[in-house]
Amino acid sequence: MGITKVTRNYQITLPKDVRKTAGIKVGDEIIVKTCDSGIMMRKLKSDAFEKAFGILKGPDGDSAEYVRNMREGSEKRRMRLGL
């Protein structure tokens, strides 16, 4: 655990021990979100499928449910069009 300061542009530098423990390198993307206890940060996995799947979030934030609804809608449209 390290201490860092927020700059006037709201930027921070991750302490070396945090970068090393999390395996963060230059160019890596970090997910930042708020939670009950404060702020949570984690390294974004580079797997293309996980990146794409995470983008597809509905208003409630559940990406799996959102994808299921998209598939059902697509199947209904195909049946309606006779494809």
Backbone as a printed PyTorch tensor [residue, N CA C, xyz], in Angstrom:
tensor([[[  0.8500,  -1.1710,   0.0000],
         [  0.0000,   0.0000,   0.0000],
         [  0.8900,   1.2250,   0.0000]],

        [[  0.4960,   2.2110,  -0.7940],
         [  1.2560,   3.4420,  -0.8620],
         [  0.3320,   4.6410,  -0.8160]],

        [[  0.9340,   5.7710,  -0.6190],
         [  0.1670,   7.0240,  -0.5940],
         [  0.5550,   7.8210,  -1.8200]],

        [[ -0.4410,   8.4170,  -2.4530],
         [ -0.2050,   9.2380,  -3.6340],
         [ -1.0490,  10.4940,  -3.5180]],

        [[ -0.7180,  11.4980,  -4.3050],
         [ -1.4110,  12.7760,  -4.2500],
         [ -2.1420,  13.0070,  -5.5760]],

        [[ -3.3030,  13.6160,  -5.5150],
         [ -4.0670,  13.9630,  -6.7170],
         [ -3.5480,  15.3060,  -7.2250]],

        [[ -3.2030,  15.3670,  -8.5110],
         [ -2.7020,  16.6160,  -9.0900],
         [ -3.8660,  17.5450,  -9.4200]],

        [[ -3.5480,  18.7480,  -9.8630],
         [ -4.6070,  19.7090, -10.2150],
         [ -5.4360,  19.2410, -11.3990]],

        [[ -4.9200,  18.3030, -12.2040],
         [ -5.6700,  17.7230, -13.3230],
         [ -6.3450,  16.4180, -12.9230]],

        [[ -6.4390,  16.1670, -11.6220],
         [ -7.0690,  14.9570, -11.0700],
         [ -6.3650,  13.6870, -11.5070]],

        [[ -5.0520,  13.7470, -11.6650],
         [ -4.2680,  12.5730, -12.0240],
         [ -3.5370,  12.0700, -10.7890]],

        [[ -3.2300,  10.7700, -10.7900],
         [ -2.4490,  10.1840,  -9.7030],
         [ -1.3400,   9.3310, -10.2950]],

        [[ -0.3050,   9.0770,  -9.5190],
         [  0.7490,   8.1450,  -9.8820],
         [  0.6230,   6.9510,  -8.9540]],

        [[  0.5390,   5.7740,  -9.5350],
         [  0.4490,   4.5680,  -8.7130],
         [  1.8230,   4.2740,  -8.1150]],

        [[  1.8960,   4.0520,  -6.8170],
         [  3.1730,   3.7330,  -6.1900],
         [  3.7890,   2.4630,  -6.7920]],

        [[  5.1120,   2.4060,  -6.7740],
         [  5.8490,   1.3070,  -7.3870],
         [  5.4250,  -0.0490,  -6.8490]],

        [[  5.2500,  -0.1670,  -5.5240],
         [  4.8830,  -1.4740,  -4.9590],
         [  3.5020,  -1.9210,  -5.4230]],

        [[  2.5870,  -0.9710,  -5.6340],
         [  1.2450,  -1.2970,  -6.1280],
         [  1.3240,  -1.7570,  -7.5820]],

        [[  2.0950,  -1.0270,  -8.3970],
         [  2.2540,  -1.4170,  -9.8110],
         [  2.8710,  -2.8010,  -9.9230]],

        [[  3.8670,  -3.0690,  -9.1020],
         [  4.5560,  -4.3590,  -9.1650],
         [  3.6330,  -5.4990,  -8.7310]],

        [[  2.9150,  -5.3110,  -7.6370],
         [  2.0140,  -6.3460,  -7.1290],
         [  0.8900,  -6.6380,  -8.1210]],

        [[  0.3520,  -5.5890,  -8.7390],
         [ -0.7660,  -5.7580,  -9.6730],
         [ -0.3000,  -6.1010, -11.0850]],

        [[  0.9950,  -6.0360, -11.3390],
         [  1.5170,  -6.3480, -12.6710],
         [  1.1520,  -5.2940, -13.6990]],

        [[  1.1000,  -4.0430, -13.2790],
         [  0.7100,  -2.9500, -14.1730],
         [  1.9400,  -2.4110, -14.8900]],

        [[  1.7970,  -2.3070, -16.2170],
         [  2.8790,  -1.7960, -17.0550],
         [  2.3810,  -0.5770, -17.8320]],

        [[  3.2980,   0.1450, -18.4540],
         [  2.9450,   1.3060, -19.2730],
         [  1.9870,   0.8680, -20.3710]],

        [[  0.9040,   1.5950, -20.5420],
         [ -0.0820,   1.2890, -21.5770],
         [ -1.2280,   0.4180, -21.1040]],

        [[ -1.1180,  -0.1930, -19.9200],
         [ -2.2220,  -0.9960, -19.3850],
         [ -3.4130,  -0.1010, -19.0570]],

        [[ -4.5940,  -0.6590, -19.1710],
         [ -5.8070,   0.0740, -18.8200],
         [ -6.2660,  -0.3550, -17.4390]],

        [[ -6.7780,   0.6020, -16.6730],
         [ -7.2090,   0.3750, -15.3030],
         [ -8.6960,   0.6880, -15.2130]],

        [[ -9.4460,  -0.1990, -14.5780],
         [-10.8600,   0.0460, -14.3180],
         [-10.9590,   0.7180, -12.9530]],

        [[-11.6680,   1.8370, -12.8940],
         [-11.8410,   2.5670, -11.6390],
         [-13.3270,   2.6870, -11.3810]],

        [[-13.7640,   2.2670, -10.1830],
         [-15.1690,   2.4150,  -9.8390],
         [-15.3100,   2.6580,  -8.3470]],

        [[-16.4180,   3.2680,  -7.9910],
         [-16.6690,   3.5370,  -6.5850],
         [-17.3720,   2.3440,  -5.9600]],

        [[-17.1490,   2.1410,  -4.6830],
         [-17.8050,   1.0920,  -3.9270],
         [-18.1010,   1.6380,  -2.5300]],

        [[-18.7600,   0.8530,  -1.7050],
         [-19.1540,   1.3160,  -0.3750],
         [-17.9730,   1.8030,   0.4590]],

        [[-16.8400,   1.1480,   0.3280],
         [-15.6930,   1.4810,   1.1630],
         [-14.7710,   2.5300,   0.5410]],

        [[-15.0730,   3.0040,  -0.6720],
         [-14.2420,   4.0240,  -1.3010],
         [-14.1310,   3.8320,  -2.7950]],

        [[-12.9100,   3.6770,  -3.2720],
         [-12.6330,   3.5340,  -4.7000],
         [-11.9240,   2.2140,  -4.9310]],

        [[-12.3140,   1.5160,  -5.9940],
         [-11.6680,   0.2530,  -6.3460],
         [-11.0360,   0.4000,  -7.7250]],

        [[ -9.8180,  -0.0470,  -7.8490],
         [ -9.1130,  -0.0200,  -9.1250],
         [ -8.6080,  -1.4170,  -9.4080]],

        [[ -8.6860,  -1.8130, -10.6810],
         [ -8.0910,  -3.0830, -11.0630],
         [ -7.6480,  -3.0110, -12.5070]],

        [[ -6.6740,  -3.8380, -12.8250],
         [ -6.1320,  -3.8840, -14.1720],
         [ -7.1510,  -4.5450, -15.0940]],

        [[ -7.3680,  -3.9440, -16.2550],
         [ -8.2680,  -4.5100, -17.2480],
         [ -7.5600,  -5.6550, -17.9340]],

        [[ -8.2130,  -6.8050, -17.9780],
         [ -7.6160,  -7.9630, -18.6420],
         [ -7.5450,  -7.7000, -20.1350]],

        [[ -6.5110,  -8.2180, -20.7730],
         [ -6.2950,  -7.9250, -22.1870],
         [ -7.0290,  -8.8840, -23.1170]],

        [[ -7.7610,  -9.8380, -22.5630],
         [ -8.5030, -10.7830, -23.3870],
         [ -9.5770, -10.0290, -24.1770]],

        [[ -9.5390, -10.1320, -25.4910],
         [-10.4550,  -9.3740, -26.3470],
         [-11.9180,  -9.7020, -26.0470]],

        [[-12.2140, -10.9560, -25.7760],
         [-13.6000, -11.3330, -25.4920],
         [-14.0960, -10.6410, -24.2290]],

        [[-13.2810, -10.6520, -23.1860],
         [-13.6920, -10.0170, -21.9440],
         [-13.8690,  -8.5190, -22.1180]],

        [[-13.0050,  -7.8870, -22.9100],
         [-13.1560,  -6.4590, -23.1700],
         [-14.4940,  -6.1830, -23.8630]],

        [[-14.7710,  -6.9400, -24.9160],
         [-16.0020,  -6.7260, -25.6720],
         [-17.2230,  -7.0350, -24.8240]],

        [[-17.1780,  -8.0990, -24.0420],
         [-18.3190,  -8.4840, -23.2240],
         [-18.5980,  -7.4390, -22.1550]],

        [[-17.5530,  -6.8670, -21.5880],
         [-17.7230,  -5.8510, -20.5540],
         [-18.3290,  -4.5580, -21.0720]],

        [[-18.1520,  -4.2720, -22.3510],
         [-18.7040,  -3.0540, -22.9390],
         [-20.2220,  -3.1450, -23.0320]],

        [[-20.7470,  -4.3380, -23.2270],
         [-22.1740,  -4.5320, -23.4320],
         [-22.9200,  -4.5910, -22.1050]],

        [[-23.0840,  -3.4550, -21.5000],
         [-23.7910,  -3.4140, -20.2310],
         [-25.0690,  -2.6110, -20.4050]],

        [[-26.1210,  -3.1530, -19.8880],
         [-27.3890,  -2.4440, -19.9150],
         [-27.4330,  -1.4110, -18.8090]],

        [[-28.5620,  -0.7360, -18.6710],
         [-28.6950,   0.3060, -17.6550],
         [-28.4850,  -0.2130, -16.2380]],

        [[-28.7860,  -1.4920, -16.0090],
         [-28.6180,  -2.0500, -14.6590],
         [-27.1940,  -2.5650, -14.4360]],

        [[-26.3360,  -2.5550, -15.4590],
         [-24.9500,  -2.9530, -15.3070],
         [-24.6790,  -4.4360, -15.4630]],

        [[-25.7150,  -5.2600, -15.6840],
         [-25.5120,  -6.7060, -15.8030],
         [-25.2830,  -7.0560, -17.2650]],

        [[-24.0210,  -7.2940, -17.6520],
         [-23.7010,  -7.5370, -19.0510],
         [-24.2350,  -8.8810, -19.5400]],

        [[-24.2540,  -9.9080, -18.6840],
         [-24.7500, -11.2220, -19.1080],
         [-26.2300, -11.1460, -19.4570]],

        [[-27.0020, -10.4830, -18.6350],
         [-28.4430, -10.3280, -18.8910],
         [-28.6730,  -9.5080, -20.1630]],

        [[-27.8740,  -8.4830, -20.3630],
         [-27.9950,  -7.6370, -21.5430],
         [-27.7560,  -8.4490, -22.8180]],

        [[-26.7220,  -9.2830, -22.8050],
         [-26.4140, -10.1180, -23.9810],
         [-27.5310, -11.1220, -24.2240]],

        [[-28.0630, -11.7310, -23.1550],
         [-29.1850, -12.6750, -23.3050],
         [-30.3720, -11.9880, -23.9790]],

        [[-30.7010, -10.7940, -23.5420],
         [-31.8210, -10.0520, -24.1360],
         [-31.5570,  -9.7230, -25.5980]],

        [[-30.3250,  -9.3810, -25.9270],
         [-29.9780,  -9.0930, -27.3240],
         [-30.1760, -10.3350, -28.1880]],

        [[-29.7370, -11.4910, -27.6930],
         [-29.8800, -12.7330, -28.4500],
         [-31.3430, -13.0820, -28.6680]],

        [[-32.1580, -12.9620, -27.6240],
         [-33.5890, -13.2590, -27.7510],
         [-34.2420, -12.3360, -28.7690]],

        [[-33.8970, -11.0620, -28.7270],
         [-34.4620, -10.1020, -29.6830],
         [-34.0600, -10.4340, -31.1060]],

        [[-32.8150, -10.8520, -31.2830],
         [-32.3170, -11.2070, -32.6060],
         [-33.0430, -12.4370, -33.1410]],

        [[-33.2470, -13.4310, -32.2800],
         [-33.9450, -14.6460, -32.7000],
         [-35.3960, -14.3420, -33.0780]],

        [[-36.0570, -13.4910, -32.3190],
         [-37.4330, -13.1200, -32.6210],
         [-37.5310, -12.4050, -33.9600]],

        [[-36.5700, -11.5050, -34.2450],
         [-36.5670, -10.7830, -35.5290],
         [-36.3590, -11.7360, -36.6890]],

        [[-35.4230, -12.7030, -36.5120],
         [-35.1860, -13.6800, -37.5930],
         [-36.4230, -14.5130, -37.8600]],

        [[-37.1060, -14.9600, -36.8120],
         [-38.3160, -15.7580, -36.9910],
         [-39.4040, -14.9280, -37.6770]],

        [[-39.5380, -13.6790, -37.2740],
         [-40.5510, -12.8160, -37.8520],
         [-40.2910, -12.5760, -39.3390]],

        [[-39.0010, -12.4950, -39.7050],
         [-38.6330, -12.2610, -41.0980],
         [-38.5410, -13.5490, -41.9060]],

        [[-38.6840, -14.6900, -41.2410],
         [-38.6350, -15.9800, -41.9300],
         [-37.2360, -16.3900, -42.3470]],

        [[-36.2480, -15.9570, -41.6010],
         [-34.8490, -16.3110, -41.9380],
         [-34.3610, -17.4860, -41.1590]]])
